[in-house]
Amino acid sequence: GVPVIDLRTKLGLPPVTPTENTRIVVLEVPVGSRQITMGMISDRVIEVTSLAEHELEAAPDVGVRWRSDYIRAIGRSGGAFVIVFDLSQLFSSEEAALVSADLPLSASD
């Protein structure tokens, strides 16, 4: 199986009841020299897209509701803003160690 964490909980937002729009996004998270497969529960996913490095801008610290060090960059896709998370910041090395050891993972860690 793939361990799954709730993105809302990780970002310090209150939990919500899953809806028909709730999705689990499976990611390859960089941890040191390895890639670890993890799932992330998201309220909704509108689109999965690729952005070139030149399409990204540094993320401004504008008082978002979650830690700004979790954000790698801001981009645009189809006229909408896209937040690009820094997965190595979002998923700590401690969480990755738990995943590697197949131990239970609490989203509040």
Beta strands, then each sheet from edge to edge (+ up, - down):
strand 1: 4-6
strand 2: 23-31
strand 3: 34-42
strand 4: 57-58
strand 5: 71-77
strand 6: 80-85
sheet 1: 1+ 3+ 2-
sheet 2: 4+ 5- 6+
end
